[in-house]
């Protein structure tokens, strides 16, 4: 319905009417003085922060933890399965739902919560309401954008929000439809994380720890390796400036085997894909969002290039990408704070990406950062002194073939997830307004 009316059998209710009967059903996170960094422990009750919210029902990223005793002392800020959480400061307009994993969680200082009366409303349905344009509008209606974005009187504002509700069983059907799409998106993402972890582990095993050579020296079978690859590794080590390395391999400086900031041509004013620093991934290889804009200045790159953020805190956070979203021969642009890497043949293009994900490489850049506090950056020429162990051509080719398949599968999964998200976001307003029945 788009004319202000609601479908037959639906009800209009406020969040205050939909909250559970539990104490602190609507509550805010603890004051900052009660939740300081010295409260954090290695394991315990996970603390939900704004950066843990995602574009699906799943939480994302790493959690900090507090002790059970600390969580007990702030029970009104504890959250459990199916509670909704909302930032009232910072990333306002976002929403998360606590997973049904048997754990209790803790709100950070910038979040508030809602425990639902499940006889009246499906928490999952309400989650998708707040994911919709109208739900986000309600959350943002009382927001101030002066300084750090925030909601004035956040709990009062949350209580006053009005929701159009279909019958309870229909809420569940709507949530199931949208949730099944979210679940498939998350499955693709988890699959990609596994693929990426496998490729990184392979790079470290072959080119840093030399595990296959060590296995041959000790007379062990090389676990999980096909015979063709195993045969390429020598059965002995030799001395080098970097210590013991596989016999027949060599040590080289980066400029000998990789191009650093290779020259790319892009006319000023030409429309080209532009990759913002905010869209450079921290965990996975692919950037999944970019925009076309007139080129003014910045770094230039092509498919097969690796981008490494060189400025704090992006470098420390692991912002790195393998470029695969451009057309054949197309040149893209990005931040001046990128270092571009491109292996020289016979090393495969993926070698630079997995090298850039390696801890030794990252620490070299971090220790060579210069500049004032908060604006430190690693100069590209600091890589001139970084030395790597270069494998023989046949092994490099073998690694390239394996990782090319990994990255191709990751790209396929990403593109499918994007199509699923588009379908979900198209269905969302139609289902929540009654325009489309979940039974149709």
C-alpha positions in Angstrom: 0.0 0.0 0.0 1.4 3.4 -0.9 -1.5 5.7 0.0 -1.2 5.6 3.8 -3.7 2.8 4.2 -2.8 -0.7 5.4 -3.9 -4.0 4.0 -6.9 -5.8 5.7 -5.9 -7.8 8.7 -2.8 -5.7 9.4 -2.2 -3.6 12.5 -0.3 -0.4 13.2 1.7 -0.6 16.5 4.5 1.3 18.1 7.7 -0.3 19.2 6.8 0.4 22.8 3.7 -1.7 22.3 5.8 -4.5 20.7 8.5 -4.8 23.4 8.6 -7.8 25.6 7.5 -7.8 29.3 11.1 -8.4 30.4 12.9 -5.7 32.4 15.1 -3.5 30.2 13.3 -4.7 27.1 14.4 -1.4 25.5 17.8 -0.3 26.9 21.0 1.4 26.0 24.6 0.3 26.2 26.7 1.1 29.3 28.2 4.5 29.8 31.7 4.7 28.4 33.1 5.0 32.0 31.8 1.5 32.6 33.1 0.0 29.4 36.7 0.9 28.9 39.4 -0.9 27.1 40.8 -2.3 30.4 37.5 -4.3 30.7 38.4 -6.4 27.7 39.6 -10.0 28.2 40.8 -12.6 25.8 37.6 -14.6 25.9 34.3 -14.2 27.6 31.0 -12.4 26.7 31.3 -10.9 23.1 30.6 -7.2 22.9 28.6 -6.1 19.8 29.9 -2.9 18.2 28.7 -1.0 15.2 31.4 -2.5 13.0 29.9 -6.0 13.7 26.7 -5.2 11.9 26.4 -6.2 8.3 24.0 -6.1 5.3 22.5 -9.5 6.3 21.3 -11.1 9.6 24.8 -12.3 10.4 27.4 -10.4 12.5 30.7 -9.8 10.9 34.3 -9.1 12.0 36.1 -9.6 15.2 34.5 -9.2 18.7 36.1 -7.9 21.8 35.1 -9.7 25.0 34.4 -8.8 28.6 34.3 -11.2 31.6 31.2 -13.0 32.8 31.3 -11.0 36.0 31.5 -7.6 34.1 28.6 -8.6 32.0 26.6 -9.7 35.1 27.2 -6.2 36.6 25.5 -4.6 33.5 22.6 -6.9 32.9 20.4 -4.3 31.3 22.9 -4.1 28.5 23.0 -7.9 27.9 21.3 -9.2 24.7 20.2 -12.7 23.7 18.9 -14.6 20.7 16.6 -12.5 18.5 17.1 -9.2 20.3 17.5 -6.3 17.9 20.5 -3.9 18.3 20.8 -0.4 16.8 23.5 2.2 16.9 22.4 5.4 18.5 25.7 7.0 17.7 28.0 6.6 14.7 26.4 4.2 12.2 22.8 5.2 12.9 20.2 3.7 10.6 21.8 0.2 10.8 20.3 -2.8 12.6 21.5 -6.2 13.8 19.8 -9.3 15.2 21.4 -11.5 17.8 22.0 -15.0 16.4 20.4 -18.1 17.9 23.7 -19.6 19.0 23.0 -20.0 22.7 25.4 -17.1 23.7 24.7 -13.9 25.5 26.2 -10.8 24.1 26.9 -7.3 25.4 26.0 -4.0 23.9 28.8 -1.5 23.3 28.3 2.1 24.6 27.1 3.2 21.2 24.2 0.7 20.8 20.7 0.2 22.1 18.5 -2.9 22.1 15.0 -4.1 21.7 13.6 -7.4 23.1 10.3 -8.3 21.2 7.0 -9.7 22.4 7.1 -12.7 20.2 3.3 -13.3 20.4 2.8 -10.0 18.6 5.8 -9.7 16.3 8.5 -11.8 14.7 11.9 -10.4 15.6 13.1 -11.4 12.1 10.2 -9.5 10.5 11.0 -6.4 12.6 14.7 -6.7 11.7 13.7 -6.5 8.0 11.4 -3.6 8.7 14.4 -1.7 10.0 16.4 -2.8 7.0 13.8 -1.2 4.7 13.8 2.4 3.5 10.9 3.3 5.7 12.5 1.6 8.8 15.8 3.4 8.2 13.9 6.6 7.8 12.3 6.1 11.2 15.7 5.5 12.9 17.2 8.5 11.2 14.2 10.9 11.8 15.6 12.2 15.1 19.2 12.0 14.2 21.7 14.9 14.4 24.6 15.0 11.9 26.5 17.7 13.8 29.8 16.2 14.9 29.5 12.4 15.4 26.0 11.3 14.0 23.7 10.5 16.9 20.0 10.1 17.9 18.6 12.6 20.4 16.8 10.8 23.3 17.5 7.5 21.6 15.2 5.2 23.7 12.3 7.6 23.5 12.7 7.9 19.8 12.9 4.1 19.4 9.7 3.5 21.5 7.7 6.0 19.3 8.4 4.3 16.0 5.3 2.9 14.4 5.2 -0.3 12.4 2.6 -1.8 10.0 2.2 -5.5 10.9 0.6 -8.3 9.0 -0.8 -11.3 10.9 1.8 -13.1 13.0 2.0 -16.2 10.7 2.5 -14.0 7.7 5.3 -12.1 9.4 7.1 -15.5 9.7 6.6 -16.3 6.1 8.0 -12.9 5.0 11.0 -13.3 7.3 11.6 -16.8 6.0 11.7 -15.6 2.3 14.1 -12.7 3.0 16.1 -14.8 5.5 16.7 -17.6 3.0 18.3 -15.0 0.6 20.5 -13.7 3.4 21.5 -17.2 4.4 22.7 -18.0 0.8 24.6 -14.7 0.7 26.3 -15.6 4.0 27.1 -19.1 2.7 28.8 -17.6 -0.3 30.8 -15.3 1.9 31.9 -18.1 4.3 32.9 -20.2 1.3 35.0 -17.3 0.0 36.7 -16.9 3.4 37.6 -20.6 3.3 38.9 -20.4 -0.2 41.0 -17.4 0.7 42.4 -19.0 3.8 43.4 -22.1 1.8 45.3 -20.0 -0.8 47.1 -17.9 1.9 48.1 -21.0 3.8 49.4 -22.5 0.5 51.6 -19.5 -0.2 53.0 -19.5 3.3 53.6 -23.3 3.2 55.4 -23.3 -0.2 57.2 -19.9 -0.3 57.8 -18.9 3.3 58.0 -22.1 5.5 59.1 -24.4 2.6 57.1 -27.2 4.2 57.3 -29.6 1.1 61.1 -29.4 1.2 61.1 -30.0 5.0 58.9 -33.0 4.5 61.2 -34.5 1.9 64.2 -34.0 4.1 62.4 -35.8 6.9 61.1 -38.6 4.6 57.5 -37.7 5.2 54.6 -37.7 2.7 53.6 -34.2 1.7 50.0 -34.0 2.9 47.4 -32.8 0.5 49.8 -32.2 -2.4 49.4 -33.7 -5.9 52.4 -35.6 -7.2 53.1 -33.1 -10.0 53.6 -30.3 -7.5 55.5 -32.5 -5.0 58.0 -33.5 -7.7 58.9 -29.8 -8.4 60.2 -29.2 -4.8 63.8 -30.1 -4.2 64.8 -32.4 -1.4 67.5 -30.2 0.1 68.2 -26.6 1.3 71.0 -24.1 0.6 72.4 -21.1 2.3 71.2 -17.6 1.3 71.1 -14.1 2.7 67.7 -15.0 4.1 68.9 -18.2 5.7 68.2 -21.7 4.4 66.1 -21.8 1.2 65.2 -24.6 -1.2 68.1 -25.7 -3.3 68.0 -24.0 -6.8 65.8 -21.1 -5.7 67.1 -17.6 -5.4 66.8 -14.4 -3.3 65.9 -11.2 -5.1 64.8 -7.7 -4.2 61.3 -6.8 -5.0 62.1 -4.5 -8.0 63.9 -7.4 -9.6 60.8 -9.5 -9.8 57.8 -7.1 -9.3 56.9 -3.8 -10.8 56.1 -1.2 -8.1 53.6 1.4 -9.2 53.8 0.5 -12.9 53.0 3.2 -15.4 49.3 3.2 -16.6 47.8 5.7 -18.9 44.5 7.4 -18.2 43.5 10.8 -19.7 42.4 13.5 -17.3 38.6 13.8 -17.3 38.1 10.3 -18.8 35.3 8.4 -17.1 36.9 5.4 -15.4 36.1 3.0 -12.5 37.2 4.6 -9.2 37.9 2.5 -6.1 37.6 4.3 -2.8 39.9 3.4 0.1 36.7 2.6 2.1 35.9 -0.2 -0.5 39.4 -1.8 -0.3 38.9 -5.2 1.4 40.6 -6.1 4.6 40.1 -9.9 4.6 39.2 -11.0 1.1 40.9 -10.3 -2.3 38.1 -8.6 -4.2 36.7 -5.1 -4.1 33.0 -5.5 -4.6 31.9 -1.8 -4.9 33.3 1.0 -7.1 31.9 3.9 -9.2 32.5 5.5 -12.5 33.7 9.1 -12.3 35.9 11.5 -14.3 39.6 10.9 -13.6 41.4 13.7 -11.9 44.3 12.3 -10.0 45.3 9.2 -8.1 46.9 5.9 -8.7 46.1 3.9 -11.9 45.7 0.2 -12.2 44.6 -2.7 -14.4 43.2 -6.2 -13.9 45.9 -8.4 -12.3 47.4 -5.6 -10.2 47.5 -5.8 -6.5 46.6 -2.7 -4.4 48.1 -2.2 -0.9 47.0 0.7 1.3 50.1 2.4 2.6 48.6 4.9 5.1 47.7 4.3 8.8 45.4 2.7 10.0 44.5 1.2 6.6 47.8 -0.6 6.2 47.7 -2.1 9.7 44.1 -3.1 9.1 45.0 -5.2 6.0 43.4 -3.2 3.2 44.6 -5.0 0.1 42.9 -6.0 -3.1 43.5 -8.1 -6.3 42.0 -6.2 -9.2 39.6 -8.2 -11.3 36.6 -5.9 -11.9 37.9 -4.0 -15.0 37.4 -4.8 -18.7 40.2 -6.1 -20.9 42.8 -3.4 -21.2 40.7 -1.0 -19.1 42.5 1.3 -16.6 40.9 2.1 -13.2 41.8 4.7 -10.6 42.0 5.0 -6.9 43.5 6.7 -3.9 47.0 8.2 -4.0 47.5 6.1 -0.8 47.7 2.9 -2.8 50.9 1.0 -3.7 50.4 -0.9 -6.9 52.3 -4.2 -7.4 52.6 -6.3 -10.6 54.8 -9.4 -10.8 57.2 -9.7 -13.7 56.9 -13.0 -15.7 57.2 -15.8 -15.1 55.7 -15.1 -11.6 51.9 -15.1 -11.8 49.9 -12.0 -11.0 48.4 -13.7 -7.9 51.9 -14.0 -6.4 52.0 -10.3 -5.6 48.6 -10.4 -3.9 49.5 -13.3 -1.6 52.9 -11.9 -0.9 51.1 -8.6 0.1 48.9 -10.6 2.5 52.0 -12.2 4.1 52.9 -10.9 7.6 56.6 -10.4 6.8 55.7 -8.1 3.9 53.2 -6.1 5.9 55.6 -5.7 8.9 58.3 -4.4 6.5 55.9 -1.6 5.3 54.7 -0.8 8.8 58.2 -0.5 10.2 59.1 1.9 7.4 56.2 4.3 7.8 57.1 7.9 8.2 55.2 11.1 8.9 53.3 12.8 11.7 51.2 10.8 14.1 47.9 9.8 12.6 49.1 10.5 9.0 51.9 8.0 8.7 52.4 6.3 5.4 54.9 3.8 4.0 56.8 5.1 1.0 56.7 2.9 -2.1 60.5 3.0 -2.4 60.8 1.3 1.0 60.0 -1.9 -0.9 63.2 -1.6 -2.9 65.1 -3.2 0.0 62.6 -6.0 0.7 63.9 -9.3 -0.4 61.9 -12.4 -1.3 62.7 -16.0 -2.2 61.9 -16.6 -5.8 60.6 -20.1 -6.8 61.4 -21.8 -10.2 59.1 -21.0 -13.1 57.3 -24.4 -13.1 56.3 -24.1 -9.5 55.3 -20.4 -9.9 53.1 -21.5 -12.8 51.6 -24.3 -10.7 50.8 -21.8 -7.9 49.4 -19.4 -10.4 47.0 -21.9 -11.9 45.7 -22.9 -8.4 45.2 -19.4 -7.2 43.6 -18.2 -10.4 41.0 -20.9 -9.9 40.5 -19.8 -6.3 40.0 -16.2 -7.3 37.7 -17.0 -10.1 35.5 -19.0 -7.7 35.5 -16.1 -5.2 34.5 -13.8 -8.0 31.6 -16.1 -9.0 30.4 -16.3 -5.4 30.6 -12.5 -5.0 28.6 -11.8 -8.1 26.0 -14.4 -7.1 25.8 -12.8 -3.7 25.3 -9.4 -5.3 22.4 -10.7 -7.4 20.8 -12.3 -4.3 21.1 -9.0 -2.4 19.5 -7.2 -5.3 16.6 -9.7 -5.3 16.2 -9.4 -1.5 16.2 -5.6 -1.6 13.6 -5.6 -4.4 11.3 -7.9 -2.5 11.8 -6.2 0.8 9.5 -3.1 0.4 6.9 -5.0 -1.5 6.5 -7.7 1.1 6.6 -5.2 4.0 3.9 -3.0 2.5 1.5 -5.8 1.5 1.9 -5.1 -2.2 3.2 -8.7 -2.6 1.9 -11.6 -0.6 4.4 -14.1 0.7 2.2 -16.8 -0.6 2.2 -15.6 -4.2 
